[in-house]
Amino acid sequence: MRQLSAVLALWATITACAQAAKPITLGLNYPRTGPYKEEGLAQMRGALLAIDEINAQGGVLGRPLRLSSKDTASRPAKAEKNVDKLAAEGAVMLFGGASSAVAIAAGKRAREHGLLYFGTLTYSNDTTGKDGHRYMFRECNNAWMSAKVLGQYLSKTLPNKRYFYVTADYTWGHTSEASLRQATSSDNAAEHAGVRIPFPGARLADYQDALTQAAASKVDILALVLFGEDLVRAMRIAKDLGLTERMQIVAPNLTQSMVEQAGPDLMQGVIGTEPWTWRVPALEKSARGEAFVQAFKTRYQMYPSSSAASAYSIVQQWADTARRANSLDSEALIKALEGHRYSLLKGEQQWRAFDHQNLQTVYAVKVKPRDEVLKDPLKQDYFEIVDRLDASTALPSLADWQAERRAGGQPLTLQ
């Protein structure tokens, strides 16, 4: 009997150890193809670096992490199917996206599975506004935060100018244009005209038509509310039409990969915003951020972009939260995340409790001249930080958020 008890005890120990060592699956729902694929590649790189670092430190709750990824192609319906597949694989949380329509759709489907969804590049106000819910957390800033710092800078340097808007026709484009119009007092569409571009699937003819209208308008500022390859295409046509010489080009959300695709010669002087650049850790005196830049540079022979930093931060924050909650349960993690303050790759950030928006500093940036970019060893020193805005002054208040929810017919608390 004693021998049998010893065998059973040994078997229980072996089983427990095997279970403890079973990898924890994180699901990356990202654009590997389509107009935002370069942002997706950056997310994959950032996520893999974070997972390797966490596993080298013993994993999470004694278990290693593994990454499973699915291509959204920046299409919401495909992203929803990916969520179902990742949930079936046993993923305990999901993250990713470079299209707000994708992030919103995928986040809602994740909620049906009881899984947290962390949005990476999803700048639409709707993500944590009228479409927000308890299972969605947005790591990046929203459109209003971008517009606020951009409007602050443009009002100082280019006051009382006429705008022409070329906008991607989906939730990010709509809310980004509306926010920038409000921040720059260019609400009057008769004076500050605009054209919308289909998304996804715009043709070159769509950009040609829109930018020809912009050329005929003789405005001072051309606001290209476009992202990824869409912005690159538009910039090439704008160059051909002579608009880059005649007008100040503004793009609400810029990234390192967009400048790389278009080339710094074409993009020089463009003004936009970034929540993070590889120069930010030194600016904010963030030792952890500088270590991330060096590790990423060593591994990939390039500087990390804001896309990579967002994915890296999400994985690290999720792991930290799971340790603090001593649980992988979504409800336990929601409680541990709400209101949590932390410092990772820059200054202090916070997961705001009532809308799950990440509070953080946002930067207005200007693409440097080509000769300055080429002085850098990796030829990737693209951005001059020209202004900044702290989260405390950038985000709508609880009352504003509830007004937005009320207008959208949504509950005044996250469900």
C-alpha positions as CSV (number, residue, x, y, z in Angstrom):
1,M,0.0,0.0,0.0
2,R,2.8,2.4,0.9
3,Q,4.5,1.5,-2.4
4,L,1.3,2.3,-4.3
5,S,1.0,5.6,-2.5
6,A,4.5,6.5,-3.3
7,V,4.0,5.7,-7.0
8,L,0.8,7.8,-7.0
9,A,2.5,10.7,-5.3
10,L,5.4,10.5,-7.8
11,W,2.9,10.4,-10.7
12,A,1.1,13.4,-9.3
13,T,4.3,15.3,-9.1
14,I,5.4,14.4,-12.6
15,T,1.9,15.4,-14.0
16,A,2.0,18.7,-12.1
17,C,5.4,19.5,-13.5
18,A,4.3,18.6,-17.0
19,Q,1.3,20.9,-16.7
20,A,3.4,23.7,-15.2
21,A,5.7,23.5,-18.2
22,K,3.0,23.6,-20.8
23,P,3.5,26.8,-22.9
24,I,1.1,29.7,-22.6
25,T,-0.1,30.7,-26.1
26,L,-0.4,34.4,-27.0
27,G,-2.3,35.2,-30.2
28,L,-1.0,37.9,-32.6
29,N,-3.7,39.0,-35.0
30,Y,-1.7,41.2,-37.4
31,P,-1.4,42.3,-41.1
32,R,1.2,40.1,-42.8
33,T,-0.2,41.2,-46.2
34,G,-2.1,44.2,-47.4
35,P,-1.4,48.0,-47.2
36,Y,-0.3,47.8,-43.5
37,K,2.0,44.8,-43.8
38,E,5.2,46.6,-42.8
39,E,3.5,47.7,-39.5
40,G,2.6,44.1,-39.0
41,L,6.1,42.8,-39.5
42,A,7.3,45.3,-36.9
43,Q,4.7,44.0,-34.4
44,M,5.9,40.5,-34.9
45,R,9.5,41.5,-34.3
46,G,8.6,43.4,-31.1
47,A,6.5,40.5,-29.8
48,L,9.1,37.8,-30.4
49,L,11.7,39.9,-28.6
50,A,9.5,40.3,-25.6
51,I,8.6,36.6,-25.4
52,D,12.2,35.6,-25.6
53,E,13.2,38.0,-22.8
54,I,10.3,36.8,-20.6
55,N,11.1,33.1,-21.2
56,A,14.8,33.7,-20.4
57,Q,13.6,35.1,-17.0
58,G,11.5,32.0,-16.3
59,G,8.3,32.6,-18.2
60,V,5.0,33.5,-16.6
61,L,3.7,31.6,-13.5
62,G,6.4,29.0,-14.2
63,R,5.4,28.4,-17.8
64,P,7.0,29.6,-21.0
65,L,5.3,31.7,-23.6
66,R,4.7,30.9,-27.2
67,L,3.3,33.0,-30.1
68,S,0.7,32.0,-32.6
69,S,0.0,34.5,-35.4
70,K,-2.7,34.9,-38.0
71,D,-2.8,37.3,-41.0
72,T,-5.7,39.8,-41.0
73,A,-4.7,41.5,-44.3
74,S,-6.3,44.5,-42.7
75,R,-9.8,43.0,-43.2
76,P,-12.2,42.9,-40.3
77,A,-14.0,39.7,-41.3
78,K,-10.7,37.8,-41.7
79,A,-9.6,39.2,-38.3
80,E,-12.8,37.8,-36.7
81,K,-12.1,34.3,-38.1
82,N,-8.6,34.5,-36.8
83,V,-9.8,35.2,-33.3
84,D,-11.9,32.0,-33.5
85,K,-8.9,30.0,-34.7
86,L,-6.6,31.4,-32.0
87,A,-9.2,30.8,-29.3
88,A,-9.5,27.2,-30.5
89,E,-5.7,26.9,-30.2
90,G,-6.0,27.9,-26.5
91,A,-4.6,31.4,-26.7
92,V,-5.1,33.2,-23.4
93,M,-5.0,36.7,-24.8
94,L,-4.9,38.4,-28.2
95,F,-3.3,41.5,-29.5
96,G,-2.3,43.3,-32.7
97,G,-3.7,45.2,-35.6
98,A,-2.8,48.2,-37.7
99,S,-6.4,49.0,-38.8
100,S,-8.9,50.3,-36.3
101,A,-11.7,48.5,-38.1
102,V,-9.8,45.3,-37.6
103,A,-9.0,46.0,-33.9
104,I,-12.6,46.9,-33.2
105,A,-14.1,43.8,-34.9
106,A,-11.4,41.4,-33.5
107,G,-11.8,42.9,-30.0
108,K,-15.6,42.3,-30.0
109,R,-15.1,38.7,-31.2
110,A,-12.5,38.2,-28.5
111,R,-15.0,39.3,-25.9
112,E,-17.3,36.5,-27.0
113,H,-14.6,34.1,-26.2
114,G,-13.8,35.7,-22.8
115,L,-10.4,36.8,-24.0
116,L,-8.6,40.1,-23.6
117,Y,-7.7,42.0,-26.7
118,F,-4.9,44.6,-26.7
119,G,-4.9,47.0,-29.7
120,T,-1.5,48.0,-31.0
121,L,-1.9,50.5,-33.8
122,T,-5.6,51.4,-33.6
123,Y,-5.9,55.2,-33.4
124,S,-9.6,55.6,-34.0
125,N,-11.4,57.3,-31.1
126,D,-14.1,54.6,-31.4
127,T,-11.7,51.8,-30.2
128,T,-12.0,52.8,-26.6
129,G,-14.9,55.3,-27.2
130,K,-18.3,54.2,-28.5
131,D,-17.0,50.7,-29.5
132,G,-15.0,50.1,-26.2
133,H,-15.8,47.2,-23.9
134,R,-14.3,45.5,-20.9
135,Y,-12.1,43.1,-22.8
136,M,-10.5,45.8,-25.1
137,F,-7.3,47.6,-24.0
138,R,-5.6,50.1,-26.3
139,E,-1.8,50.5,-25.8
140,C,-1.4,53.4,-28.3
141,N,-2.8,56.8,-28.2
142,N,-6.2,57.7,-29.8
143,A,-6.9,60.1,-32.7
144,W,-7.8,63.0,-30.4
145,M,-4.5,62.8,-28.6
146,S,-2.7,62.9,-32.0
147,A,-4.8,65.8,-33.1
148,K,-4.3,67.7,-29.9
149,V,-0.5,67.7,-30.1
150,L,-0.5,68.3,-33.9
151,G,-3.0,71.1,-33.5
152,Q,-0.9,72.7,-30.8
153,Y,2.2,72.7,-33.0
154,L,0.5,73.8,-36.2
155,S,-1.3,76.6,-34.3
156,K,2.1,78.0,-33.2
157,T,4.0,77.5,-36.4
158,L,1.3,77.8,-39.2
159,P,-1.7,79.7,-37.8
160,N,-4.8,80.6,-39.8
161,K,-4.0,78.4,-42.8
162,R,-6.4,76.7,-45.2
163,Y,-6.5,72.9,-45.2
164,F,-7.5,70.2,-47.7
165,Y,-8.2,66.7,-46.3
166,V,-7.6,63.4,-48.1
167,T,-9.0,60.7,-45.8
168,A,-9.2,56.9,-45.6
169,D,-12.9,56.0,-45.6
170,Y,-13.2,54.0,-42.4
171,T,-13.3,54.6,-38.6
172,W,-9.7,55.7,-38.1
173,G,-9.8,58.1,-41.0
174,H,-13.2,59.5,-40.0
175,T,-12.3,60.1,-36.3
176,S,-8.8,61.3,-37.1
177,E,-10.1,63.9,-39.6
178,A,-12.8,65.1,-37.3
179,S,-10.3,65.4,-34.4
180,L,-7.8,67.3,-36.5
181,R,-10.4,69.6,-37.9
182,Q,-11.5,70.5,-34.3
183,A,-7.9,70.9,-33.1
184,T,-7.0,73.2,-36.0
185,S,-10.3,75.1,-36.3
186,S,-10.7,73.8,-39.8
187,D,-14.2,72.5,-39.2
188,N,-15.8,74.5,-42.0
189,A,-15.9,72.1,-44.9
190,A,-16.7,74.8,-47.4
191,E,-13.4,76.6,-46.6
192,H,-11.4,73.5,-45.7
193,A,-12.5,70.8,-48.3
194,G,-11.8,67.1,-48.3
195,V,-12.1,63.9,-50.2
196,R,-12.4,60.3,-48.9
197,I,-10.4,57.4,-50.3
198,P,-11.8,53.8,-50.2
199,F,-10.3,51.5,-47.7
200,P,-9.1,48.9,-48.2
201,G,-8.7,48.5,-52.0
202,A,-8.2,52.1,-53.2
203,R,-6.9,52.4,-56.7
204,L,-4.2,54.8,-57.9
205,A,-6.9,56.6,-59.8
206,D,-8.6,57.4,-56.4
207,Y,-5.5,59.1,-55.2
208,Q,-4.9,60.8,-58.5
209,D,-8.4,62.3,-58.5
210,A,-8.2,63.4,-54.8
211,L,-4.8,65.0,-55.1
212,T,-5.7,66.7,-58.4
213,Q,-8.6,68.3,-56.5
214,A,-6.2,69.3,-53.7
215,A,-3.9,70.9,-56.3
216,A,-6.8,73.0,-57.7
217,S,-7.8,74.2,-54.3
218,K,-4.6,76.2,-53.7
219,V,-4.7,75.6,-49.9
220,D,-1.7,76.0,-47.5
221,I,-1.8,72.6,-45.7
222,L,-2.5,69.2,-47.2
223,A,-3.7,66.7,-44.5
224,L,-3.2,63.2,-45.7
225,V,-5.2,61.1,-43.3
226,L,-3.8,57.9,-44.7
227,F,-1.6,55.2,-43.3
228,G,1.0,52.6,-44.4
229,E,1.3,52.0,-48.1
230,D,-1.7,54.2,-48.7
231,L,0.2,57.2,-47.5
232,V,3.3,56.2,-49.5
233,R,1.2,56.0,-52.7
234,A,-0.4,59.4,-52.0
235,M,3.0,61.0,-51.3
236,R,4.4,59.8,-54.7
237,I,1.5,61.4,-56.5
238,A,1.7,64.6,-54.5
239,K,5.3,64.8,-55.4
240,D,4.5,64.4,-59.1
241,L,1.9,67.1,-58.9
242,G,4.3,69.5,-57.2
243,L,2.3,69.6,-54.0
244,T,5.2,68.7,-51.7
245,E,6.8,72.0,-52.7
246,R,3.7,74.1,-52.7
247,M,2.0,72.9,-49.5
248,Q,2.9,71.7,-46.0
249,I,2.1,68.0,-45.8
250,V,0.6,66.7,-42.6
251,A,0.0,63.0,-41.8
252,P,-1.7,62.6,-38.3
253,N,0.0,59.2,-37.6
254,L,3.5,58.6,-38.9
255,T,5.7,55.5,-38.5
256,Q,9.3,54.6,-39.2
257,S,8.3,52.1,-41.9
258,M,6.3,54.6,-43.8
259,V,9.3,56.9,-44.2
260,E,11.4,53.9,-45.1
261,Q,9.0,52.8,-47.9
262,A,8.6,56.3,-49.3
263,G,12.2,57.3,-48.7
264,P,13.4,60.3,-46.6
265,D,13.8,62.5,-49.7
266,L,10.1,62.2,-50.5
267,M,9.0,62.5,-46.9
268,Q,11.3,65.2,-45.6
269,G,9.4,68.0,-43.9
270,V,6.2,66.0,-43.4
271,I,4.7,66.7,-40.0
272,G,2.8,64.1,-37.9
273,T,2.7,62.4,-34.6
274,E,4.2,59.4,-32.9
275,P,3.6,57.8,-29.4
276,W,7.2,56.6,-29.4
277,T,10.4,56.7,-31.5
278,W,13.7,55.1,-30.8
279,R,15.0,58.5,-29.7
280,V,12.3,58.8,-26.9
281,P,14.0,56.6,-24.2
282,A,17.1,58.9,-24.1
283,L,14.8,62.0,-24.1
284,E,12.7,60.6,-21.3
285,K,15.7,59.1,-19.5
286,S,14.2,55.6,-19.6
287,A,16.9,53.0,-19.0
288,R,14.5,50.2,-19.8
289,G,13.6,51.9,-23.1
290,E,17.2,52.3,-24.1
291,A,17.9,48.7,-23.3
292,F,15.0,47.7,-25.6
293,V,16.4,49.9,-28.4
294,Q,19.8,48.2,-28.1
295,A,18.4,44.7,-27.9
296,F,16.2,45.3,-30.9
297,K,19.0,46.9,-32.9
298,T,21.4,44.0,-32.1
299,R,18.8,41.3,-33.0
300,Y,17.3,42.8,-36.2
301,Q,20.0,45.3,-37.3
302,M,17.6,48.2,-37.3
303,Y,15.9,50.6,-34.9
304,P,12.6,49.6,-33.4
305,S,9.5,51.6,-34.6
306,S,6.5,52.6,-32.6
307,S,4.7,49.5,-34.0
308,A,7.4,47.2,-32.6
309,A,7.5,49.1,-29.3
310,S,3.7,48.8,-28.9
311,A,3.7,45.0,-29.4
312,Y,6.7,44.6,-27.1
313,S,5.0,46.7,-24.5
314,I,1.8,44.8,-24.7
315,V,3.5,41.4,-24.1
316,Q,5.5,42.8,-21.3
317,Q,2.5,44.4,-19.6
318,W,0.4,41.4,-20.0
319,A,3.1,39.2,-18.4
320,D,3.6,41.7,-15.6
321,T,-0.2,41.8,-14.9
322,A,-0.5,38.0,-14.9
323,R,2.3,37.8,-12.3
324,R,0.7,40.6,-10.2
325,A,-2.7,38.9,-10.4
326,N,-1.2,35.4,-10.1
327,S,-3.7,34.3,-12.7
328,L,-4.3,34.0,-16.4
329,D,-8.1,34.6,-16.0
330,S,-9.3,37.5,-18.0
331,E,-11.5,39.0,-15.2
332,A,-8.6,38.9,-12.7
333,L,-6.3,40.6,-15.3
334,I,-8.9,43.3,-16.0
335,K,-9.0,44.2,-12.3
336,A,-5.2,44.2,-12.1
337,L,-4.9,46.4,-15.3
338,E,-7.5,49.0,-14.5
339,G,-5.8,52.1,-13.1
340,H,-2.4,50.5,-13.1
341,R,0.6,52.9,-13.5
342,Y,3.9,51.8,-14.9
343,S,7.1,52.9,-16.7
344,L,8.5,50.8,-19.5
345,L,9.9,52.3,-22.7
346,K,9.5,56.0,-21.8
347,G,7.9,58.0,-18.9
348,E,5.0,57.0,-16.8
349,Q,1.9,55.4,-18.5
350,Q,-1.4,54.3,-17.1
351,W,-4.3,52.0,-18.1
352,R,-7.3,54.3,-17.5
353,A,-10.0,52.4,-15.6
354,F,-13.2,53.8,-17.2
355,D,-12.3,53.3,-20.9
356,H,-9.1,51.2,-20.9
357,Q,-7.2,53.8,-22.9
358,N,-3.5,54.0,-22.2
359,L,-2.5,57.4,-20.9
360,Q,0.9,58.5,-22.2
361,T,2.9,61.4,-23.8
362,V,2.4,61.9,-27.5
363,Y,4.9,63.7,-29.7
364,A,4.6,65.9,-32.8
365,V,7.4,64.9,-35.2
366,K,8.8,66.3,-38.4
367,V,10.7,64.1,-41.0
368,K,14.3,65.3,-41.1
369,P,16.1,66.3,-44.4
370,R,17.7,63.4,-46.2
371,D,21.2,64.5,-45.6
372,E,20.6,64.5,-41.8
373,V,19.0,61.0,-42.0
374,L,22.1,59.7,-43.8
375,K,24.4,60.8,-41.1
376,D,23.0,58.1,-38.8
377,P,24.9,54.7,-38.9
378,L,21.7,52.8,-39.8
379,K,20.3,55.6,-41.9
380,Q,17.1,55.5,-39.9
381,D,17.2,58.7,-37.8
382,Y,14.0,60.0,-39.4
383,F,12.2,62.1,-36.9
384,E,12.8,65.4,-35.2
385,I,10.6,65.7,-32.1
386,V,9.1,69.2,-32.4
387,D,6.5,69.2,-29.7
388,R,5.0,67.0,-27.0
389,L,1.8,66.7,-25.0
390,D,1.2,64.9,-21.7
391,A,-1.7,62.6,-21.4
392,S,-3.2,64.6,-18.6
393,T,-4.0,67.4,-21.1
394,A,-4.6,65.3,-24.2
395,L,-7.4,63.0,-23.4
396,P,-11.2,63.6,-23.2
397,S,-12.6,63.6,-19.7
398,L,-15.0,61.0,-18.2
399,A,-17.9,63.4,-19.0
400,D,-16.8,63.7,-22.6
401,W,-16.4,60.0,-23.0
402,Q,-19.8,59.4,-21.5
403,A,-21.3,61.9,-23.9
404,E,-19.7,60.0,-26.8
405,R,-21.1,56.7,-25.5
406,R,-24.5,58.2,-25.0
407,A,-24.5,59.6,-28.6
408,G,-23.5,56.1,-29.8
409,G,-26.3,54.4,-27.9
410,Q,-23.8,52.6,-25.6
411,P,-23.8,52.0,-21.9
412,L,-22.0,54.6,-19.8
413,T,-19.7,52.0,-18.3
414,L,-17.8,49.3,-20.1
415,Q,-19.6,46.0,-20.5
